[in-house]
Amino acid sequence: MQSLSPQQPSVTVRTFTQRFSSTPLGARLARHLTATQLHTWGIPYRTALSDTATLIVAELAANAVTHGRVPGRDFELRLIHAPHIHLHIEVSDTRAERRPPAHGEAPAASPLDDSGRGLLLVDALADRWEVVDRVSRGVALPGKTVRAELNLRPPA
């Protein structure tokens, strides 16, 4: 058995998955539970990382409820925390035909528009993000997943 070198600390990856109703209440609960779960994992409320992750979840959940809603179907939130490496955020919905623009392709909203800035915020806040087909346990499902990732270690 190989021992870990001092440069390779062991990492416990934590995962949180929850389904929510595709309603404004469901989106609000996703945002609140994100902040609570991050706090449980040692990322305190009202810190830059907590606020950034919570804002990304709020925008992606609002998009899932607004644009990805299929009556009677939920959306899903998944958080994956690898301490000192990254925080991975996924929001999945069941509507495949309404895909958001890819990273860097989101059109700028007009100053008077009431909406259209969510993905621009995600683009500005996340280190990486993408839209992929929805898959669970290796099985393709109807819908899409928007993934965003925040780096937790300083760049090399």
N, C-alpha and C positions, 0 to 999 in steps of 0.2 A: 504494500500500500504506500502510495506517495504522500508525503506530507506537503502542506501548502507552504510556499515560500512567503516571507514577510511582505512581498509585493502583491500577493494574491490572497487577500482576506476572503474568508467564506462569506457567501451572500445568501440570505434567506429571502426568496422572492415571495411576496405576498400578493394575493389575488382577491378581489372583491367583485362579485357579479350580482346584479339585481335587475329584475324586470319591472317596468313601470307602465301605467296606463298612458296611452297616447293622448294626453290631455295637458292643459297648462299646469294643473296640479301635479301630474306625474313629472313634468319637467322641473318644477319647483322642488319636489321631493328629491329628485336626482341631484340637484345642486346642493341641497342641505345634507344629504347623506354622503356626498363626496367630501365636504368639509369635515363631517363627523368621522368618516373612515380615515381620512388623512391624519386627523388629530390622534386617533387611536394608534396609528402607525408611527407616531412621533413627529409628525409635521404639524406644528401648532396652528390653531386658528389665527387668522389675520396676519400670517407671515406672507412674504412675497410668493413663495412656492404654493402655499395653500390658496391664496387669492387668485393666482394665475390659473392653477388647475381647476378651481371652482368656476372661474369665468369661462374657461374652455368648455367644461361640461355644460354650463348653462346655455352657451351658444349652440352646441351640438344637440343638446336635448330639445331646445326650442325649435331647431331645424327639423328634428325627427318628428316632433309633434305637428309642426306647421306644414312641412313639405313631404314627409315620409309616412304620414298617418294612413293606415288602412283601418276602417271601422272594425272594432272588435279585436284588434291585434295590438300587442304591447310593443314598446321599444326596450332595448336592453343596454345597460351601462356595465362596462367592465373596466376596472382599474387594476393595473399590474405595477407593483412597486418593487424595484430592485434597488435597495438602499445604496447610495453613493454611485449609482449607475444611471438609472432613468426612472421616470414615471410615465407609464403608458396608459392612454385613455382611449377607450373604444365606445362608440355609440352606434348601435345597430337598429335599423327599422326594417319593415317588411315590404316597402315599396321599392321595386327595382327600377321602374321606368323614370323616376324623378331623381336622377343623380346630380349632385352638385358639381360645379366645375372643378377641374383638377387643380392641384397646388400651383399657384402663380397665375391661374386663368380666371380668377373671380373678378367680374367687372366692378369698377368703382361705382358706388351709389351716388346719385345726385344729392347735393346738399339738402334738398327739400324732401327727399324720400324718407318714409317712415321705417323702412326696413332695407335689407340688402348689405348690412355691414358685418354680419356674424362671421362669415368665413374670412373676411379681411382681418378681423380680430384674431381668429384662430391662426391665420397665416403670420400675423405679427408676433403672437405670443409663443407659439409652439416652435420647437427646434426642427421638427419634421411633422408632416401630416399627409395623409393620402385617403383616397376613397377606394375601397375594394369590395368584391362580391362577399356576401354574407356566408360564412361557413361556421359550422359548429361540429366539433369532434371529427373533422375531416369530411363532413357531409355538406354539400352545397344546399343552402336554404334560400327561399325567396327574399330578396331585399339587398341591402348594402350595409357596409360598415364604414364609418369614418373614424380613422385612427389618428391620434395626435400623440406626440412624444415630447417630454421635457427632459433635457439632460440634467443630471444631478451632480456630475463631476466637472470640474473646470476643464476647459479644452487643453489638450496637450501642447 
